[in-house]
Amino acid sequence: MKNNLRKVRKQKGLSQLELSYETRISPPDISKMERNKVFPHPKWREKLAEALEVKEEKLFPKIEE
């Protein structure tokens, strides 16, 4: 599943480390999500959207739960 996490993070001018500090998600996990190697837990999606000030649907479109 393709996501927009890397694109939005870069638009906001944040490094993976900075995003990690804001979300308390490890940089390796953020990297894995950006490369679509791991499906983000709902809590992680919520934290990432809040930290990046966007809706979850913008980061992770077409997620079916």
C-alpha positions in Angstrom: 0.0 0.0 0.0 1.5 3.3 -1.1 1.5 6.1 1.4 2.4 9.8 1.4 4.3 9.9 4.7 7.8 10.7 3.3 6.3 13.3 0.9 4.4 15.1 3.6 7.3 14.9 6.1 9.6 16.5 3.7 7.1 19.2 2.8 6.9 20.1 6.5 10.7 20.2 6.6 11.1 17.5 9.2 13.8 14.8 9.3 12.8 11.2 10.4 14.6 11.9 13.7 12.5 15.1 14.3 9.3 13.3 13.5 10.4 10.5 15.8 10.8 13.0 18.7 7.3 14.4 18.1 5.5 11.0 17.7 7.7 8.8 19.9 7.9 6.3 17.0 11.4 5.1 16.4 13.3 6.4 13.3 13.7 2.8 11.9 9.9 2.3 12.2 9.2 5.6 10.4 11.6 4.6 7.7 9.9 1.2 7.3 6.5 2.9 7.0 7.8 5.3 4.4 9.2 2.4 2.4 5.9 0.4 2.8 7.7 -2.3 4.7 5.4 -2.2 7.7 1.7 -1.4 8.0 1.2 1.4 10.5 -0.8 0.7 13.6 -3.9 2.9 14.0 -2.3 4.7 17.0 0.8 5.4 14.9 -1.3 6.8 12.0 -3.0 9.1 14.5 0.3 10.3 16.0 1.8 10.9 12.6 -1.2 12.8 11.3 -1.3 15.0 14.4 2.5 15.7 14.3 2.3 16.6 10.6 -0.9 18.5 10.9 -2.8 16.6 8.2 -5.6 14.1 8.1 -4.7 10.4 8.3 -6.3 9.9 4.9 -3.7 12.2 3.4 -0.9 10.2 4.8 -2.4 6.8 4.2 -5.1 6.9 1.5 -7.6 4.1 1.0 -6.9 2.3 4.2 -9.7 -0.3 4.8 -10.1 -1.5 8.4 
